[in-house]
Amino acid sequence: MPSLKLEMRWEKYPPVVGDNDKLPVPFYFELACGLTRAQMRQLDLAVEKVFSVDVKAAFASVSEPDLEKLPKEERRAAFAAWQETTAVAVLEAEIVGVSAALEPWVKMGAEPLNIDGQPIRTLEQYMRAVSQVADQAAMEEPLRALRAANSLGGAQVVFSKRPSGGSTGTRSPGNG
């Protein structure tokens, strides 16, 4: 009688950032695959908390300037400074919260990584670095890849047709 085991396994996933796909040994994350529904729900709740509690708290922690009390010529600069300070606080809350939520399910690859000369050893450092040189999508790629790898059919897509593989991918049309 056939016997199956449904257990978690770790799969390599090279992120699409910078010229990673051109490196002789691309940097990669290890993603937990085969997570249970309860584990995925735990991840979703942790990420939801980041955006519903932590980011809101970071936003509220920066007091808005009382523009009416300022001379007109200073209002625009004061408002711009408040926006920048708020954006930095919100981004920091997102980086810390999302990297902590992903920590049990996403590992840094064995190869060392340097971004612009800075050693990257943790997921939080990675997210902080790519948030400075890339866009929000690059920073959140580990979360999207983990969700996709644990969705119905997602692992096949994530590990067989990587965006960095171009239109040819790694899977032939007849195998899918």
C-alpha positions as CSV (number, residue, x, y, z in Angstrom):
1,M,0.0,0.0,0.0
2,P,1.4,3.4,-0.9
3,S,2.3,5.6,2.1
4,L,2.7,9.4,2.0
5,K,4.2,11.8,4.5
6,L,3.0,15.4,4.6
7,E,5.9,17.2,6.1
8,M,7.6,20.5,5.8
9,R,10.7,20.8,3.7
10,W,13.0,23.7,2.8
11,E,13.4,24.9,-0.8
12,K,15.9,27.3,-2.2
13,Y,14.5,30.5,-3.7
14,P,16.8,33.1,-5.3
15,P,15.1,36.6,-5.0
16,V,14.8,38.8,-8.0
17,V,16.8,41.7,-6.8
18,G,19.7,43.6,-8.4
19,D,21.8,41.3,-10.6
20,N,21.4,38.3,-8.4
21,D,20.4,36.1,-11.3
22,K,23.8,36.9,-13.0
23,L,26.0,35.9,-10.1
24,P,28.0,32.6,-10.4
25,V,26.3,31.5,-7.2
26,P,23.1,33.5,-6.7
27,F,22.0,34.4,-3.2
28,Y,18.9,32.5,-2.1
29,F,16.4,32.2,0.7
30,E,15.2,28.9,2.0
31,L,11.5,28.8,2.1
32,A,9.5,26.4,4.3
33,C,7.2,24.5,2.0
34,G,4.4,22.2,3.0
35,L,3.1,24.4,5.8
36,T,-0.2,23.4,7.4
37,R,-3.3,25.6,7.2
38,A,-2.7,26.5,10.8
39,Q,0.8,27.6,10.2
40,M,-0.2,29.7,7.2
41,R,-3.0,31.3,9.4
42,Q,-0.4,32.0,12.1
43,L,1.8,33.8,9.4
44,D,-1.2,35.7,8.1
45,L,-2.2,36.9,11.6
46,A,1.3,38.0,12.4
47,V,1.5,40.0,9.1
48,E,-2.0,41.4,9.7
49,K,-0.9,42.6,13.1
50,V,2.1,44.4,11.6
51,F,-0.1,46.4,9.4
52,S,-3.2,46.8,11.7
53,V,-1.3,47.5,14.9
54,D,2.5,48.1,14.5
55,V,2.4,50.4,11.4
56,K,-0.6,52.3,12.8
57,A,1.3,52.8,16.0
58,A,4.4,54.0,14.2
59,F,2.3,56.4,12.2
60,A,0.7,57.8,15.4
61,S,4.0,58.0,17.2
62,V,5.1,60.9,15.0
63,S,3.2,64.0,16.1
64,E,1.8,66.2,13.3
65,P,3.1,69.7,13.3
66,D,0.7,72.5,14.2
67,L,1.0,74.2,10.9
68,E,-1.3,77.1,11.9
69,K,1.2,78.2,14.4
70,L,4.0,78.4,11.9
71,P,4.7,81.3,9.5
72,K,3.3,80.5,6.1
73,E,6.8,80.2,4.5
74,E,7.7,77.4,7.0
75,R,4.6,75.3,6.7
76,R,5.5,73.4,3.5
77,A,8.9,72.5,4.9
78,A,7.5,71.5,8.3
79,F,4.8,69.3,6.6
80,A,7.4,67.7,4.3
81,A,9.7,66.9,7.2
82,W,6.7,65.4,9.1
83,Q,5.9,63.2,6.1
84,E,9.4,62.0,5.8
85,T,9.7,61.2,9.5
86,T,6.4,59.4,9.4
87,A,7.4,57.4,6.3
88,V,10.7,56.3,8.0
89,A,8.8,55.2,11.2
90,V,6.2,53.3,9.2
91,L,8.9,51.6,7.0
92,E,10.9,50.6,10.1
93,A,7.8,49.1,11.8
94,E,7.0,47.1,8.6
95,I,10.6,45.8,8.3
96,V,10.9,44.7,11.9
97,G,7.4,43.3,12.0
98,V,7.3,41.4,8.7
99,S,10.8,40.0,9.1
100,A,9.9,38.7,12.6
101,A,6.7,37.2,11.2
102,L,8.7,35.4,8.5
103,E,11.6,34.3,10.7
104,P,10.2,30.8,11.4
105,W,9.5,30.1,7.7
106,V,12.3,31.9,5.7
107,K,16.0,31.4,6.3
108,M,18.9,33.2,4.7
109,G,20.9,31.0,2.3
110,A,24.2,29.5,3.2
111,E,26.1,31.8,0.9
112,P,27.1,35.2,2.4
113,L,25.4,38.2,0.9
114,N,26.7,41.7,0.5
115,I,24.6,44.6,-0.7
116,D,26.5,47.7,-1.7
117,G,29.4,46.4,0.5
118,Q,27.3,45.8,3.6
119,P,27.1,42.2,4.9
120,I,23.6,40.8,5.2
121,R,23.1,38.1,7.7
122,T,19.5,38.3,8.7
123,L,16.1,38.7,6.9
124,E,15.6,42.0,8.7
125,Q,19.0,43.3,7.3
126,Y,18.0,42.1,3.9
127,M,14.7,43.9,4.0
128,R,16.3,47.1,5.3
129,A,18.9,47.0,2.6
130,V,16.5,46.4,-0.3
131,S,14.1,49.0,1.0
132,Q,17.0,51.5,0.4
133,V,17.9,50.5,-3.1
134,A,14.7,48.9,-4.5
135,D,11.0,49.3,-4.2
136,Q,8.4,47.9,-1.8
137,A,7.9,44.9,-4.0
138,A,11.5,43.8,-3.6
139,M,11.3,44.2,0.1
140,E,8.1,42.0,0.4
141,E,9.3,39.4,-2.1
142,P,10.1,36.8,0.6
143,L,6.6,37.1,2.0
144,R,5.0,36.7,-1.5
145,A,7.2,33.8,-2.4
146,L,6.4,32.0,0.9
147,R,2.7,32.4,0.4
148,A,2.9,31.3,-3.2
149,A,5.0,28.3,-2.4
150,N,2.4,27.1,0.1
151,S,-0.6,27.7,-2.0
152,L,-2.4,25.2,-4.2
153,G,-0.1,24.7,-7.2
154,G,2.1,27.6,-5.9
155,A,5.2,25.5,-5.3
156,Q,5.2,24.3,-8.8
157,V,5.0,27.9,-10.1
158,V,7.5,29.4,-7.7
159,F,10.2,26.7,-8.1
160,S,9.6,25.9,-11.8
161,K,9.0,29.3,-13.5
162,R,11.0,31.9,-11.7
163,P,10.6,35.5,-13.0
164,S,14.4,35.6,-13.3
165,G,14.3,32.7,-15.8
166,G,12.8,34.9,-18.4
167,S,10.2,33.5,-20.8
168,T,11.9,30.2,-21.1
169,G,11.7,29.4,-17.4
170,T,13.0,26.0,-16.2
171,R,10.0,24.0,-17.2
172,S,9.2,23.0,-20.7
173,P,5.7,23.6,-22.0
174,G,5.0,19.9,-22.3
175,N,5.7,19.3,-18.5
176,G,3.1,21.5,-17.1
